[in-house]
Structure formats: C-alpha cells, structure tokens
C-alpha cells in the first residue's frame, strides 16, 4: 500500500481501479489523520496524516489498497470521528448497540458499490395513480404478531410486500432509514435529528449489511410495482450542497423513487431543478388536508368551502400528498376513540405531542364496550377512508390504519420502541372486515377515472358536454350548501374528459339525515348506488328508484354512479 497525493472531491471515500481516495472537511487550523483498522478489530493498526488540498478539505489517497481488509475513522485533535459521508458502518449492526461503546468500536466501512440491479430502475409512477402507505421500517414488522421471520428490518418489509400489493398499495413512504443514534434521554425510535445520511441503518438489516438489504428492499418493491420514498429530514446545520448530493446518491445508488423533505432546511428550488433529480418525486408535509377533513369528519360547522377545495386539489404541483393520519399524531383508530392525547408513557407529564388533534371519541374516552359507541367509531373510520381515497391528489394511508391499529391514545410515539409504537398485526385478524373494506375502496378508486384525475378538475365544461368537470350540490341541484351551519355536500364529477362513469358523491357529516338533489343525466343514463359507508363497496350497483333525490343517513357518505 503506497500513500499518494489525495484529491479534495468528492468528499468521503472514492474507490477506483488505480487508487482509493479519502477526503474530509476539517475545521480550519486543525489537523486530521486517517485511522485504518483491520476489519473486525477495535484498535487502529495504521494512522496517516491527511494533507490540505483546497479550502478546508484534507485528503489522502493510496495505491494498492485492498478495501476488503480495512475500515476507517478520522482523528481530529486526538478525538475520533466517523466520516459523515460514510456509506456504511461497522459496529452498529444491533439496535441500541452503542450503549457504552467507545468511538473506536464504531468504524466506517469502505464499499465498492457493486450490486446486481438487473433491469431495475425508479418506477416514475404518475402522481394521480399513487396509493401511498407510510411506515417505520422497524415498527412495521417488529411486533411478534407481524408473522414475518426477519422482524423490524428491510427484509421484514419484503416479506410483507404481497400483503401491500394485495391491499392496492403502489408506494411506501419510509421514516428515516439512515444511521442515527438511538440512545439519548429518551430512545430515538423515529430516527429524526442528526444522522449519517449517506449510510443505511445497519440495525434495519437482518444480516447487518444495511447497504445490500436496502437495495434488496427497493428492488423487491419495484418488482411488485411499488415505489420507495424516503423521509430525509435534514437538520438545519446540513448545507444545501450536502443535501442535494445526498439525494443524488440515493437516486443513483439505491434507485429511490422520491423523498419527503423539510422545506425549511432543504433547498427545494435547487433540488427541483437538479438534472439528476428532475424526474424524482420531491415532496413535503402539508397538514391542511388533514385538519380540514378531520374537522369535517367530526361535524364542525363552517367547513364546506375548505372541503370543496381539498376534495379537488391536485398534489403534484405543490409536491404534497393527502393524509388524515401520519406518524405525528393519532392513528385513525385513536382519532375516533380519544378526545385528548394520552402520552404519559413518554415521561414528559403529557406535555409533548400536538394538543389540537381535531379528534372525537364518539361518546367514550378510550376503550369501550358500548355497542353504540363502537358502531359509530367503525362508521367514522369508514368515513375517513372515503374522505381520503375519494379526494383528488395523492392519498397516503398510515400503516395499520386499515385494520384499526391503536397506540393507546399516544399521539407522539417518538420514544416508544415497544408495542405502543409498533404496528399490532393481531388487529389485522380481528378486523378483517375493515381491511377488506379498505382494499375494496382502493380498487373502487382505481376503477373510476374521475376519482383520480391526472389534472385538477375545474368547475367549467371544457369537454362541451353540457356539465362542468366538477360541480357542487345539496338539497337543491347546482347549489352548494356553503352556509356556516352546513355539514353536508354533494360533489358531481363528469367523466366526459376521463372516460368511464360519472360519479356523484354525497357527504353527510351531520348527525341528522339529509336529502340531496340528483342532477339530471343526459340520454338514457341512470343513477346507481355503488358504495356507502353504511354498507361498504357494493358488488353490484343498485339502480335508484328515485332519480331526482337521494336520502343520506346521519354521518354517511354515498357514491352514486351514472350509467
């Protein structure tokens, strides 16, 4: 092994046939040395001074360097630091494995990037065709009830792909998968905060090789037609240049389909115009849909105008997606079971987590045996799924909501690496009816093109068919009930541009029943009941006897199609 002049870029380790280059950003005036370790050993076997090249970059390069023999760290002013650009770690293969572990025991691996991708590439599915599913890699399958062999890992997700595909999912949104420190005053279960963003988390791998297993998961997802999107919530101290470089890395090396970013820390405009990332989905959280639909769901007044906007609004232009529940806040089961958060298990005197959840317990706080309460909760859950999956744009389901997963009223499980924070798959067996309902509703959305249009529908007749693309109705046809007291709305989607059947959706979130006028159909077409939150998605559409109006029971949504 012969040391030669190093190059300043790219930062991190670059492996070529001729040499291996190490480059690191080091604070001005401080000296840095490269520490080399024989693989598996905790003490360094060699130390080489890095040489200043450009600015604050120090580098070293070697000829005849066998990457299969060595791991490395940097020593700056007698303190050991892992490389922030490292692509993999040794010594972090076990969750919570760094308890009382010395810096020397955590070492950076040197990888060559070789992987047999075959013909795999990012899927580039259209926004309007996406049915997303948000999950935590560890929490998704860690519970013993998950039934997978490799619990809490990328491989565990692979074992659940047939379930996801059967449900109708074609995109998973993964909470942080990069190396982060689990230890702290509270366990960092979610993974937000500082991290080694270029290195997939070794503890999320069943074999200790996070690099290979993340690639395996992406490749397996793509083979099933499922995109992989990563949460990358970079901290404020990470430069825009590093963020952009990191995203490019995951797209090129891991075939990642998209990212969910914090627009306050990430240079969104620069990322969107990046030639490598231009066809990658770049998204952010936007909780307006969530707040509006939660308030409408529980029967707040004055919500109809906002509901009209979010039912038709498209996701792609703003890089957002629709959700009623996410990791931050109640699960859907808890949203209809608790009026207040119950975060006592977090050890912060119930002061953490959002205070305003727009939730309603349907008449009893928490677990209840009252049939009227349980029946109303089930109906409200179905209503929530109708609101989500019958809106335009990109819907995202929180893992476990499709079978009533609960976090016992905890709306901030950031530190709950246990059965509170993990998905409880026992409920998937106990509530097969709900899971089947969600599966049918997803298929229903895909069946009718007007429910997931490529462009945002407008209240004008661009097709020249005599009716607008979307119109709003109530007790009277062509008159939207937008009064403050109104808790009901009829939405008519014309299929003149999209093809398929027209759809008229009746939303009655009032605790009283209401009659809705039915707009007249052209030709010999008739209105048929196709789905409702009272009866689910019907196997056969039922012709309505009254073609002029329909009655909706309290807190009920109906879907009527025109054929």
VMD Tcl script that draws the C-alpha trace (Angstrom):
set ca {
  {0.00 0.00 0.00}
  {1.50 3.32 -1.10}
  {0.28 6.76 0.03}
  {-0.08 9.37 -2.74}
  {-1.49 12.89 -3.10}
  {-5.21 12.92 -2.37}
  {-7.94 14.80 -4.22}
  {-10.42 17.13 -2.48}
  {-13.56 15.94 -4.23}
  {-15.76 14.09 -3.93}
  {-15.91 14.06 -0.13}
  {-15.88 10.67 1.56}
  {-14.21 7.63 0.03}
  {-13.82 7.13 -3.70}
  {-12.73 3.70 -4.95}
  {-11.22 3.32 -8.41}
  {-9.05 0.72 -10.10}
  {-5.95 2.85 -9.61}
  {-6.38 4.10 -6.04}
  {-8.64 4.78 -3.04}
  {-9.15 8.43 -2.11}
  {-10.21 9.80 1.29}
  {-11.41 13.41 1.53}
  {-12.84 15.19 4.58}
  {-13.93 18.70 5.54}
  {-11.88 19.71 8.58}
  {-12.24 22.95 10.57}
  {-9.53 25.44 9.64}
  {-6.36 25.15 11.66}
  {-6.99 21.61 12.85}
  {-5.02 18.58 11.79}
  {-6.67 15.37 10.71}
  {-5.33 11.85 10.47}
  {-6.82 8.82 8.77}
  {-7.09 5.82 11.09}
  {-7.18 2.39 9.46}
  {-8.44 -0.76 11.17}
  {-8.24 -4.37 10.15}
  {-11.84 -5.48 9.63}
  {-13.43 -6.58 12.89}
  {-10.71 -5.08 15.12}
  {-11.42 -2.27 17.57}
  {-7.97 -0.72 17.64}
  {-6.46 1.06 14.67}
  {-3.48 -0.54 13.02}
  {-2.25 2.46 10.99}
  {-2.51 6.24 11.05}
  {-1.80 8.59 8.13}
  {-1.79 12.39 8.27}
  {-4.24 13.97 5.84}
  {-2.92 16.79 3.63}
  {-4.64 20.11 3.00}
  {-5.79 20.50 -0.58}
  {-8.42 23.18 -1.21}
  {-10.11 25.36 1.40}
  {-10.85 23.27 4.48}
  {-10.62 19.94 2.66}
  {-7.94 17.48 3.71}
  {-7.29 14.34 1.70}
  {-5.15 11.23 1.35}
  {-5.01 8.57 -1.35}
  {-3.46 5.11 -1.63}
  {-2.38 2.80 -4.39}
  {-2.54 -0.99 -3.97}
  {-5.18 -0.56 -1.26}
  {-7.30 -3.66 -0.58}
  {-10.71 -2.37 0.55}
  {-11.67 -5.86 1.73}
  {-9.10 -5.63 4.55}
  {-9.75 -2.24 6.15}
  {-12.24 0.02 7.90}
  {-11.54 3.60 8.91}
  {-12.24 6.68 11.04}
  {-10.76 10.16 11.28}
  {-8.82 11.54 14.22}
  {-9.04 15.32 14.66}
  {-7.12 16.84 17.57}
  {-6.95 13.43 19.32}
  {-10.71 12.84 19.05}
  {-12.14 10.06 16.89}
  {-14.85 10.94 14.34}
  {-16.68 8.75 11.85}
  {-16.82 10.09 8.30}
  {-20.13 11.99 7.80}
  {-20.02 10.78 4.18}
  {-19.54 7.13 5.06}
  {-21.77 4.75 3.12}
  {-21.86 2.08 5.84}
  {-20.85 1.39 9.44}
  {-19.29 -1.50 11.31}
  {-20.25 -1.86 14.97}
  {-23.85 -0.63 14.66}
  {-25.44 -3.82 13.40}
  {-27.58 -4.24 16.53}
  {-30.35 -1.84 17.56}
  {-29.23 0.11 20.65}
  {-25.83 -1.49 20.13}
  {-23.86 1.61 21.09}
  {-24.61 1.54 24.79}
  {-21.25 2.37 26.42}
  {-19.44 1.71 23.14}
  {-16.15 3.52 22.52}
  {-15.68 5.59 19.35}
  {-13.09 3.08 18.13}
  {-15.74 0.39 18.22}
  {-17.76 2.15 15.53}
  {-15.90 2.19 12.24}
  {-16.65 3.29 8.70}
  {-16.80 0.64 6.01}
  {-15.35 1.03 2.53}
  {-17.75 -0.16 -0.16}
  {-17.30 -0.61 -3.89}
  {-20.97 0.00 -4.79}
  {-21.28 -3.28 -6.70}
  {-24.82 -4.70 -6.79}
  {-26.73 -6.68 -9.37}
  {-29.69 -4.43 -10.15}
  {-30.58 -6.30 -13.32}
  {-33.01 -4.10 -15.26}
  {-34.33 -2.31 -12.18}
  {-34.82 1.46 -12.20}
  {-37.09 4.01 -10.45}
  {-40.72 3.41 -11.45}
  {-41.81 7.02 -12.13}
  {-45.48 6.29 -11.46}
  {-47.82 9.24 -12.12}
  {-48.83 11.18 -9.02}
  {-52.55 10.69 -9.62}
  {-52.17 6.90 -9.72}
  {-50.32 6.62 -6.39}
  {-51.82 4.93 -3.32}
  {-49.16 5.58 -0.67}
  {-48.56 3.80 2.63}
  {-46.46 5.38 5.42}
  {-44.40 3.06 7.61}
  {-41.50 2.83 10.04}
  {-39.07 0.10 8.98}
  {-38.61 -1.27 12.50}
  {-42.13 -0.69 13.81}
  {-43.89 -2.11 10.76}
  {-42.90 -5.73 11.48}
  {-41.19 -5.72 14.89}
  {-44.22 -6.91 16.86}
  {-44.34 -10.72 17.21}
  {-47.82 -10.61 15.65}
  {-46.35 -9.50 12.30}
  {-45.70 -13.11 11.41}
  {-42.50 -12.38 9.47}
  {-39.19 -14.12 10.00}
  {-36.96 -11.04 9.93}
  {-38.81 -8.69 12.27}
  {-38.07 -4.97 12.26}
  {-35.88 -4.98 9.14}
  {-35.82 -4.15 5.45}
  {-36.24 -7.88 4.85}
  {-39.34 -7.82 7.04}
  {-40.85 -5.25 4.67}
  {-40.02 -7.54 1.74}
  {-41.93 -10.34 3.49}
  {-45.00 -8.05 3.66}
  {-44.96 -6.98 0.00}
  {-47.62 -9.47 -1.04}
  {-49.87 -8.02 1.66}
  {-49.27 -4.45 0.46}
  {-49.80 -5.34 -3.18}
  {-52.99 -7.21 -2.33}
  {-54.22 -4.13 -0.44}
  {-53.62 -1.99 -3.53}
  {-50.56 -0.05 -2.40}
  {-48.03 1.14 -5.01}
  {-45.81 3.41 -2.91}
  {-44.30 3.08 0.56}
  {-43.10 6.15 2.43}
  {-40.37 5.14 4.89}
  {-39.43 7.09 8.00}
  {-35.63 7.67 8.35}
  {-33.58 4.68 7.20}
  {-30.14 6.29 7.63}
  {-27.80 5.75 10.56}
  {-28.93 7.67 13.64}
  {-28.21 7.42 17.35}
  {-30.94 5.55 19.21}
  {-29.64 6.43 22.67}
  {-30.48 9.66 24.49}
  {-32.60 10.91 27.38}
  {-35.36 9.04 25.54}
  {-34.95 6.33 22.91}
  {-34.91 7.91 19.46}
  {-37.28 5.38 17.95}
  {-38.36 7.50 14.97}
  {-34.83 8.48 13.90}
  {-35.23 12.23 13.48}
  {-32.33 14.54 14.28}
  {-28.66 14.26 13.49}
  {-27.57 11.31 11.44}
  {-25.12 9.84 8.96}
  {-27.36 10.46 6.00}
  {-25.39 8.53 3.37}
  {-25.37 5.27 5.34}
  {-28.45 2.99 5.54}
  {-29.03 1.85 9.10}
  {-27.23 -1.43 9.74}
  {-29.66 -2.36 12.54}
  {-32.50 -2.31 10.00}
  {-30.78 -5.17 8.17}
  {-31.37 -8.81 9.04}
  {-27.77 -9.61 8.05}
  {-26.02 -6.47 9.36}
  {-25.44 -5.12 5.85}
  {-27.75 -2.13 5.52}
  {-26.39 -1.21 2.09}
  {-27.26 -4.54 0.50}
  {-30.57 -5.03 2.27}
  {-31.94 -1.57 1.46}
  {-31.11 -2.26 -2.18}
  {-32.77 -5.66 -1.88}
  {-35.90 -3.99 -0.49}
  {-36.04 -1.36 -3.23}
  {-35.50 -3.96 -5.95}
  {-38.17 -6.23 -4.47}
  {-40.64 -3.33 -4.17}
  {-40.05 -2.31 -7.77}
  {-40.62 -5.86 -8.96}
  {-44.09 -5.61 -7.38}
  {-44.78 -2.18 -8.87}
  {-44.29 -0.38 -5.55}
  {-42.26 2.83 -5.31}
  {-39.96 3.59 -2.35}
  {-39.95 7.12 -0.92}
  {-37.64 8.14 1.96}
  {-38.16 10.73 4.68}
  {-34.95 12.81 4.72}
  {-35.50 15.47 7.42}
  {-32.02 17.02 7.36}
  {-31.11 19.15 10.36}
  {-30.50 22.89 9.99}
  {-26.71 22.55 10.16}
  {-26.55 20.45 6.97}
  {-25.67 22.58 3.95}
  {-27.84 22.67 0.86}
  {-24.92 21.29 -1.17}
  {-24.68 18.21 1.05}
  {-28.45 17.68 0.96}
  {-28.52 17.76 -2.81}
  {-25.52 15.46 -3.05}
  {-27.13 13.01 -0.64}
  {-30.38 12.85 -2.61}
  {-28.48 12.28 -5.85}
  {-26.61 9.47 -4.14}
  {-29.79 7.65 -3.10}
  {-31.31 8.02 -6.54}
  {-28.22 6.75 -8.37}
  {-27.03 4.11 -5.89}
  {-30.35 2.92 -4.42}
  {-32.87 3.69 -7.19}
  {-35.04 5.60 -4.72}
  {-38.25 6.96 -6.26}
  {-38.74 10.05 -4.13}
  {-38.10 11.98 -0.93}
  {-40.11 13.77 1.71}
  {-38.14 16.85 2.76}
  {-38.41 19.69 5.25}
  {-38.78 22.81 3.07}
  {-37.29 24.92 5.86}
  {-33.95 23.09 5.75}
  {-33.77 21.75 2.18}
  {-33.14 24.00 -0.88}
  {-36.37 22.97 -2.61}
  {-36.00 25.17 -5.70}
  {-32.46 23.99 -6.37}
  {-33.41 20.34 -5.80}
  {-36.40 20.57 -8.14}
  {-34.21 21.92 -10.94}
  {-31.37 19.45 -10.38}
  {-30.89 17.45 -13.62}
  {-30.35 14.19 -11.69}
  {-33.44 14.71 -9.52}
  {-35.85 16.26 -12.03}
  {-37.84 13.04 -12.52}
  {-37.71 12.13 -8.83}
  {-40.71 12.80 -6.59}
  {-39.78 15.64 -4.24}
  {-42.46 16.04 -1.58}
  {-43.16 17.73 1.73}
  {-45.71 17.51 4.51}
  {-48.78 19.75 4.27}
  {-51.31 19.25 7.07}
  {-54.13 21.44 5.71}
  {-55.94 18.46 4.16}
  {-55.64 16.61 7.45}
  {-57.02 19.45 9.58}
  {-59.91 20.24 7.23}
  {-61.02 16.63 6.78}
  {-60.73 15.81 10.48}
  {-62.94 18.76 11.38}
  {-65.46 17.88 8.67}
  {-65.41 14.24 9.84}
  {-66.38 15.11 13.40}
  {-69.06 17.56 12.31}
  {-67.56 21.02 12.83}
  {-69.50 23.83 11.23}
  {-68.18 26.17 8.56}
  {-66.01 23.58 6.79}
  {-67.73 23.09 3.42}
  {-65.76 25.67 1.40}
  {-62.44 24.26 2.61}
  {-63.63 20.73 1.94}
  {-64.55 21.70 -1.63}
  {-61.00 22.97 -2.19}
  {-59.24 19.91 -0.79}
  {-61.51 17.38 -2.48}
  {-60.45 18.66 -5.90}
  {-56.90 19.92 -5.22}
  {-54.07 18.16 -7.02}
  {-50.87 17.10 -5.24}
  {-48.22 17.19 -7.95}
  {-47.89 20.96 -8.41}
  {-47.02 21.55 -4.75}
  {-45.24 18.27 -4.10}
  {-47.67 17.30 -1.34}
  {-49.83 14.28 -0.52}
  {-53.12 13.85 1.31}
  {-53.31 12.16 4.69}
  {-55.73 12.14 7.61}
  {-53.27 10.40 9.94}
  {-49.47 10.24 9.98}
  {-46.72 9.18 12.39}
  {-47.12 12.53 14.16}
  {-50.50 12.37 15.87}
  {-53.23 9.82 16.47}
  {-53.72 6.68 14.44}
  {-57.14 6.52 12.79}
  {-58.46 4.16 15.47}
  {-57.34 6.59 18.16}
  {-58.68 9.60 16.25}
  {-62.22 8.28 16.78}
  {-61.54 6.93 20.29}
  {-59.88 9.79 22.17}
  {-60.71 13.44 22.72}
  {-57.32 14.12 24.31}
  {-53.79 12.78 23.96}
  {-52.53 10.23 26.48}
  {-48.75 10.43 26.29}
  {-47.98 9.65 29.93}
  {-45.76 6.70 28.91}
  {-43.34 9.16 27.29}
  {-42.30 10.51 30.69}
  {-42.94 14.15 29.89}
  {-46.06 14.67 32.03}
  {-48.23 14.51 28.90}
  {-46.78 17.85 27.77}
  {-45.35 16.52 24.49}
  {-47.17 15.92 21.23}
  {-49.76 18.10 19.48}
  {-52.55 19.43 21.68}
  {-55.02 20.07 18.87}
  {-55.94 16.86 17.08}
  {-59.50 17.60 15.90}
  {-60.43 14.18 17.25}
  {-63.71 12.91 18.70}
  {-64.13 9.85 20.89}
  {-67.70 9.14 19.72}
  {-69.06 9.23 23.25}
  {-66.49 7.45 25.43}
  {-62.80 8.09 26.09}
  {-60.58 5.20 25.07}
  {-61.51 1.54 25.15}
  {-65.27 1.00 25.32}
  {-67.72 -1.92 25.23}
  {-70.76 0.19 24.37}
  {-72.19 -1.08 21.10}
  {-73.46 2.35 20.01}
  {-70.00 3.85 20.56}
  {-68.20 1.03 18.76}
  {-70.61 1.11 15.80}
  {-70.19 4.87 15.44}
  {-66.39 4.56 15.60}
  {-66.41 1.95 12.84}
  {-68.56 4.18 10.67}
  {-66.34 7.21 11.30}
  {-63.28 5.20 10.30}
  {-65.01 4.24 7.05}
  {-65.99 7.89 6.54}
  {-62.34 8.90 7.00}
  {-61.19 6.43 4.36}
  {-63.87 7.72 1.95}
  {-62.71 11.30 2.53}
  {-59.10 10.29 1.86}
  {-59.50 7.88 -1.05}
  {-62.24 9.73 -2.92}
  {-60.33 13.03 -2.98}
  {-58.23 14.03 -5.98}
  {-54.46 14.07 -5.49}
  {-52.19 11.51 -3.83}
  {-53.63 9.68 -0.79}
  {-51.39 8.21 1.92}
  {-52.54 5.63 4.47}
  {-50.77 5.25 7.82}
  {-49.54 1.68 8.34}
  {-52.06 -0.29 10.38}
  {-54.97 2.11 9.94}
  {-56.53 -0.36 7.52}
  {-57.15 -2.78 10.40}
  {-57.60 -0.45 13.37}
  {-54.09 -0.26 14.84}
  {-54.03 1.72 18.10}
  {-51.28 3.49 20.05}
  {-53.46 3.64 23.20}
  {-54.12 7.35 22.76}
  {-50.43 8.29 22.45}
  {-50.06 10.87 19.67}
  {-46.26 11.16 19.85}
  {-44.63 7.71 19.95}
  {-41.17 9.05 19.07}
  {-39.65 7.16 22.03}
  {-41.94 4.13 22.18}
  {-39.85 1.28 20.81}
  {-42.38 -1.23 22.08}
  {-45.90 -2.44 21.40}
  {-47.26 1.09 21.79}
  {-45.23 2.29 18.80}
  {-45.14 -0.94 16.79}
  {-47.92 -1.98 14.41}
  {-50.12 -4.56 16.13}
  {-50.91 -7.16 13.47}
  {-53.32 -9.01 15.78}
  {-55.90 -6.44 14.75}
  {-55.45 -7.46 11.10}
  {-57.00 -10.80 12.08}
  {-59.57 -9.29 14.43}
  {-60.82 -6.68 11.95}
  {-60.65 -8.38 8.58}
  {-63.87 -6.57 7.66}
  {-62.16 -3.16 7.81}
  {-59.12 -4.36 5.87}
  {-61.39 -5.83 3.18}
  {-63.34 -2.56 3.07}
  {-60.15 -0.52 2.52}
  {-58.96 -2.96 -0.14}
  {-62.29 -2.67 -1.96}
  {-62.29 1.11 -1.68}
  {-58.80 1.37 -3.18}
  {-59.92 -0.85 -6.07}
  {-63.04 1.31 -6.42}
  {-60.91 4.46 -6.72}
  {-58.86 2.82 -9.46}
  {-61.98 1.62 -11.28}
  {-63.44 5.11 -11.84}
  {-61.01 7.52 -13.58}
  {-62.94 10.61 -12.39}
  {-61.82 9.85 -8.80}
  {-58.11 10.14 -9.58}
  {-57.73 12.57 -12.46}
  {-54.40 13.50 -13.99}
  {-55.20 17.21 -13.74}
  {-57.22 19.10 -11.16}
  {-60.89 19.15 -12.27}
  {-62.36 22.58 -12.90}
  {-65.85 23.99 -12.49}
  {-66.15 24.60 -16.24}
  {-67.30 22.50 -19.19}
  {-64.08 22.03 -21.15}
  {-65.45 18.90 -22.83}
  {-68.51 20.71 -24.20}
  {-70.84 18.05 -22.78}
  {-73.23 20.41 -21.02}
  {-71.96 19.96 -17.43}
  {-68.77 21.14 -15.66}
  {-65.95 18.72 -14.85}
  {-66.87 19.11 -11.18}
  {-69.92 20.75 -9.61}
  {-71.37 21.08 -6.11}
  {-74.88 20.37 -4.86}
  {-77.05 19.99 -1.78}
  {-80.77 19.80 -1.12}
  {-81.05 21.68 -4.40}
  {-79.17 20.70 -7.53}
  {-76.42 23.09 -8.67}
  {-76.42 24.94 -5.35}
  {-73.60 24.20 -2.92}
  {-74.69 24.25 0.75}
  {-71.88 26.52 1.96}
  {-73.71 28.09 4.90}
  {-71.85 28.12 8.23}
  {-74.28 25.61 9.67}
  {-73.89 23.17 6.77}
  {-72.18 19.83 7.35}
  {-73.15 18.23 4.04}
  {-72.12 18.43 0.41}
  {-72.80 16.73 -2.92}
  {-69.97 16.54 -5.49}
  {-70.66 15.62 -9.13}
  {-67.71 14.55 -11.29}
  {-68.38 14.41 -15.04}
  {-66.50 11.68 -16.91}
  {-66.65 13.46 -20.29}
  {-62.87 14.02 -20.30}
  {-61.69 10.96 -18.36}
  {-63.98 8.27 -19.68}
  {-65.86 5.79 -17.56}
  {-68.92 6.60 -15.48}
  {-69.92 9.90 -13.88}
  {-69.71 9.89 -10.08}
  {-71.86 11.78 -7.61}
  {-70.57 11.65 -4.02}
  {-72.85 12.57 -1.13}
  {-71.08 13.69 2.06}
  {-73.36 13.96 5.10}
  {-71.27 14.59 8.19}
  {-74.27 15.91 10.10}
  {-75.86 13.98 12.96}
  {-79.18 14.39 11.11}
  {-80.23 12.77 7.83}
  {-80.46 14.93 4.71}
  {-81.96 14.72 1.24}
  {-79.69 15.52 -1.71}
  {-80.92 16.51 -5.16}
  {-79.55 14.42 -8.04}
  {-78.52 16.34 -11.18}
  {-80.27 15.06 -14.31}
  {-78.23 12.75 -16.52}
  {-78.19 13.04 -20.30}
  {-79.58 10.37 -22.59}
  {-80.81 7.12 -21.08}
  {-78.29 7.00 -18.27}
  {-79.50 6.35 -14.71}
  {-78.08 6.86 -11.23}
  {-76.95 3.73 -9.36}
  {-75.77 3.35 -5.76}
  {-72.24 1.88 -5.87}
  {-70.77 2.38 -2.37}
  {-71.57 3.80 1.04}
  {-70.06 3.97 4.49}
  {-73.18 2.26 5.74}
  {-72.84 -0.84 3.52}
  {-69.34 -0.65 2.02}
  {-68.43 -1.08 -1.64}
  {-71.28 -2.92 -3.34}
  {-70.62 -5.94 -5.52}
  {-73.39 -4.89 -7.88}
  {-74.59 -1.33 -8.43}
  {-78.20 -0.76 -7.32}
  {-80.49 1.30 -9.53}
  {-82.05 4.14 -7.55}
  {-85.84 4.15 -7.66}
  {-85.88 7.91 -7.19}
  {-83.71 9.54 -9.85}
  {-84.32 13.06 -8.53}
  {-83.03 12.85 -4.98}
  {-81.35 10.54 -2.50}
  {-81.50 10.44 1.27}
  {-78.30 10.12 3.30}
  {-78.40 8.82 6.86}
  {-76.52 10.72 9.61}
  {-72.72 10.65 9.23}
  {-72.86 8.73 5.96}
  {-71.11 9.05 2.61}
  {-72.66 7.64 -0.57}
  {-71.15 7.13 -4.01}
  {-73.62 7.12 -6.88}
  {-72.56 6.42 -10.46}
  {-74.30 7.41 -13.67}
  {-74.63 4.79 -16.40}
}
mol new
graphics top color blue
foreach p $ca { graphics top sphere $p radius 0.5 }
foreach p [lrange $ca 0 end-1] q [lrange $ca 1 end] { graphics top cylinder $p $q radius 0.2 }
display resetview
